[in-house]
């Protein structure tokens, strides 16, 4: 009920699971889709879950600025008769937002559109306002990022009552453990205090981007999340990652 209230929805529009990865798995298993559209570079779990559920992953490249190429996605949906689209907003690892107007365009197609909002609290926007318009829209959220509860595993999906009912029917029962539920409830109760930390992280993120720009071989991309993706120009990115690791600084290398 607390989650529903946070998003202005009814309790029967919410299903919780053992992290948002669990929720994504339920959606994959529930879907009657033969294929799923994703837009790389993006969250690797979609391809992993597709392999488990034997759903073909169709990749539609993003624009050079990492925005989703909406006309290309719509074309891929129609050409492949694809019934499932999974897109994060903000995107992982680019931090790119998917505007609600673009989500509306996708939801007009005959496909289930899943918007993965793991980092949405760092962006301050959400597609949850569109749920009343589109029964084929699912919004996934997690307590892992904004509340720092990644190790406890608690996520949830928001959607149409009929879809949520079907998800509950195939989800493993009682898979949100007592500790995760207690901490999630506490996080919701103290959400305003936790968001102070979120805003502080956003301030530090902006400082980090300004700092990175001082190095000629680093080109940080704009981000709406709590991480920054950089192009490495004229230097060896893999070697740089190893150097930083030896100094106790952990960064991810994307090739």
C-alpha distance (Angstrom), angle and dihedral (degrees) to the residues before:
residue distance angle dihedral
X1 . . .
X2 3.82 . .
X3 3.80 91.2 .
X4 3.80 91.6 48.4
X5 3.80 90.7 50.3
X6 3.81 91.2 50.5
X7 3.80 90.0 58.3
X8 3.82 98.1 35.8
X9 3.80 92.5 -112.0
X10 3.79 138.9 120.6
X11 3.83 121.0 -96.2
X12 3.82 90.6 -114.2
X13 3.81 88.0 64.1
X14 3.81 92.8 64.0
X15 3.80 132.8 76.0
X16 3.80 122.0 179.9
X17 3.78 127.5 -154.6
X18 3.79 145.1 168.8
X19 3.78 94.5 -69.8
X20 3.79 126.9 -38.6
X21 3.83 89.2 -80.3
X22 3.80 87.2 66.0
X23 3.80 89.6 50.2
X24 3.82 91.4 50.0
X25 3.80 88.9 50.8
X26 3.82 90.9 52.4
X27 3.81 90.2 50.7
X28 3.80 91.5 50.1
X29 3.80 91.9 49.5
X30 3.80 92.4 44.9
X31 3.78 93.6 49.7
X32 3.79 119.2 94.4
X33 3.80 87.7 -154.5
X34 3.78 122.0 131.7
X35 3.79 89.7 -159.5
X36 3.78 142.0 23.4
X37 3.80 127.8 -152.3
X38 3.81 120.0 -137.0
X39 3.80 131.0 169.3
X40 3.81 114.6 -135.3
X41 2.90 140.0 -115.7
X42 3.79 83.9 56.4
X43 3.79 146.2 116.0
X44 3.80 108.7 -38.4
X45 3.81 94.9 -145.1
X46 3.82 92.1 79.6
X47 3.80 92.4 63.6
X48 3.82 91.1 43.0
X49 3.81 92.8 52.1
X50 3.79 90.7 44.5
X51 3.80 89.7 57.3
X52 3.81 91.2 49.7
X53 3.79 93.8 49.8
X54 3.82 94.7 38.3
X55 3.79 91.5 -119.2
X56 3.80 113.4 148.4
X57 3.79 112.4 -120.9
X58 3.81 113.5 -138.5
X59 3.79 112.8 -162.6
X60 3.80 120.1 -150.3
X61 3.79 112.0 -171.0
X62 3.78 120.1 -123.1
X63 3.79 124.3 -125.7
X64 3.82 118.1 -91.4
X65 3.82 88.9 -95.2
X66 3.84 89.0 52.5
X67 3.79 94.9 -111.1
X68 3.81 115.5 140.3
X69 3.80 112.6 -96.5
X70 3.81 95.4 -130.5
X71 3.85 97.8 -173.9
X72 3.81 89.1 50.6
X73 3.81 91.8 50.0
X74 3.81 91.9 48.4
X75 3.81 89.5 49.5
X76 3.81 90.9 49.7
X77 3.81 91.1 49.8
X78 3.79 91.5 52.4
X79 3.81 97.8 39.4
X80 3.80 93.1 49.3
X81 3.81 97.3 33.0
X82 3.79 83.9 -126.9
X83 3.80 116.3 -175.6
X84 3.81 100.4 -169.5
X85 3.82 133.4 56.5
X86 3.82 122.4 179.3
X87 3.79 119.8 -168.8
X88 3.81 131.3 160.9
X89 3.77 121.5 -139.8
X90 2.96 111.6 -138.6
X91 3.78 88.9 28.6
X92 3.77 121.8 -128.1
X93 3.07 117.7 -107.6
X94 3.82 100.5 8.6
X95 3.82 101.3 47.1
X96 3.81 90.4 -134.5
X97 3.81 119.5 155.7
X98 3.78 124.5 -133.4
X99 3.84 106.1 -143.2
X100 3.78 118.1 -131.7
X101 3.80 90.9 -120.8
X102 3.80 88.6 60.6
X103 3.79 90.1 48.2
X104 3.80 88.9 52.9
X105 3.80 89.4 54.3
X106 3.80 91.5 51.6
X107 3.80 93.4 45.7
X108 3.80 89.5 56.3
X109 3.82 87.1 69.7
X110 3.81 124.8 84.9
X111 3.80 94.5 -101.5
X112 3.79 140.8 94.9
X113 3.81 107.5 -104.7
X114 3.80 115.9 -154.4
X115 3.80 117.6 -167.1
X116 3.79 111.8 -164.9
X117 3.81 106.8 -152.1
X118 3.79 100.6 178.4
X119 3.83 90.3 137.5
X120 3.80 98.9 31.9
X121 3.80 95.0 115.1
X122 3.80 89.1 64.7
X123 3.80 89.7 54.8
X124 3.79 98.1 42.9
X125 3.81 94.0 -137.6
X126 3.78 134.3 96.8
X127 3.78 142.3 -177.8
X128 3.81 91.3 -135.9
X129 3.81 89.4 101.9
X130 3.83 88.4 66.3
X131 3.80 95.5 57.7
X132 3.80 92.6 90.2
X133 3.81 89.3 56.7
X134 3.79 101.6 45.4
X135 3.82 126.5 42.8
X136 3.81 88.5 -172.4
X137 3.81 93.4 62.7
X138 3.82 124.3 98.1
X139 3.80 123.1 -175.8
X140 3.81 117.1 -160.3
X141 3.80 122.9 -158.5
X142 3.80 137.1 175.3
X143 3.79 141.0 -161.8
X144 3.82 90.0 -141.5
X145 3.81 98.6 91.4
X146 3.80 114.5 29.5
X147 3.82 93.9 31.8
X148 3.82 96.3 35.5
X149 3.82 93.8 -128.1
X150 3.80 98.8 130.1
X151 3.80 93.6 129.0
X152 3.79 93.2 54.5
X153 3.83 95.1 53.4
X154 3.79 112.9 -137.8
X155 3.79 124.6 153.7
X156 3.76 137.8 146.3
X157 3.78 146.1 -161.5
X158 3.80 129.4 -133.7
X159 3.77 120.3 -154.3
X160 3.78 151.0 117.5
X161 3.80 114.2 -36.2
X162 3.82 93.0 -116.9
X163 3.79 92.7 51.9
X164 3.80 93.3 45.6
X165 3.81 90.0 50.4
X166 3.81 90.0 54.3
X167 3.80 91.1 48.1
X168 3.80 91.2 51.8
X169 3.79 89.4 51.0
X170 3.82 93.7 61.2
X171 3.80 100.9 30.1
X172 3.78 117.1 104.6
X173 3.82 106.9 -100.8
X174 3.81 120.9 -116.6
X175 3.81 92.5 7.8
X176 3.81 93.3 139.9
X177 3.79 101.6 83.1
X178 3.80 123.1 -137.0
X179 3.81 94.3 -108.2
X180 3.80 92.5 50.7
X181 3.80 92.2 48.1
X182 3.80 92.4 48.4
X183 3.79 92.9 49.2
X184 3.80 92.9 44.6
X185 3.80 90.4 52.7
X186 3.81 89.7 48.1
X187 3.80 90.9 49.6
X188 3.80 91.1 52.3
X189 3.80 91.1 47.7
X190 3.81 91.2 51.5
X191 3.80 96.8 32.8
X192 3.80 94.7 126.1
X193 3.81 91.2 55.8
X194 3.80 92.7 46.7
X195 3.81 91.3 49.9
X196 3.80 88.1 61.1
X197 3.81 86.2 66.8
X198 3.80 90.3 45.6
X199 3.81 90.5 54.7
X200 3.80 89.6 47.6
X201 3.81 89.9 53.5
X202 3.80 89.8 51.4
X203 3.80 90.1 53.0
X204 3.79 91.1 50.2
X205 3.81 89.9 46.6
X206 3.79 90.3 57.6
X207 3.81 90.3 48.4
X208 3.80 89.2 50.4
X209 3.80 91.8 52.6
X210 3.80 90.7 50.6
X211 3.83 89.6 49.1
X212 3.81 93.3 49.0
X213 3.80 91.5 51.2
X214 3.79 88.8 64.2
X215 3.80 89.4 71.1
X216 3.81 112.7 78.4
X217 3.81 92.9 -149.9
X218 3.84 93.9 55.6
X219 3.79 123.7 75.5
X220 3.82 110.1 -177.4
X221 3.79 117.4 -158.2
X222 3.81 123.0 -135.4
X223 3.79 110.1 -94.0
X224 3.80 138.7 -168.7
X225 3.78 93.6 -166.2
X226 3.81 139.2 68.1
X227 3.81 94.2 -89.9
X228 3.80 136.1 63.2
X229 3.81 127.2 -139.1
X230 3.80 115.2 -150.6
X231 3.78 133.0 -167.4
X232 3.79 110.6 -138.2
X233 3.81 109.8 -142.5
X234 3.77 123.9 -167.1
X235 3.80 93.8 -4.2
X236 3.81 138.9 83.2
X237 3.81 107.1 -96.0
X238 3.81 94.2 -167.7
X239 3.79 91.7 51.0
X240 3.80 89.7 47.5
X241 3.80 90.7 53.3
X242 3.80 90.8 51.6
X243 3.81 91.7 47.1
X244 3.79 91.7 51.8
X245 3.81 91.1 46.2
X246 3.79 90.1 55.7
X247 3.81 87.6 52.6
X248 3.82 91.2 52.1
X249 3.81 95.6 -103.4
X250 3.81 113.7 125.0
X251 3.81 119.2 -154.3
X252 3.80 131.1 160.7
X253 3.79 122.9 -115.6
X254 3.82 117.1 -145.1
X255 3.78 100.8 -179.3
